[in-house]
Amino acid sequence: MTTPAPDCVVLDIPQGLRLNLLGLVVEIGPVRILADRAGLLGNLVASLTCGGVAAAARET
């Protein structure tokens, strides 16, 4: 039985983000973007940010 590949976290901002853009305040809550290796775009992003399939195999 194979274990699933660990999540590839592309961006993680757990505390949220607050930007003051010349008086326009933008608040964003917690942000977490994951790349799903099963999808075409997710696989591409995961290979660029977390390494390819070989890197995922080494982590397990």
Secondary structure, DSSP 8 states (H G I E B T S, - for coil): -------EEEEEETT-EEEEETTEEEEE--EEEEE-TTSHHHHHHHHHHT--HHHHHHH-
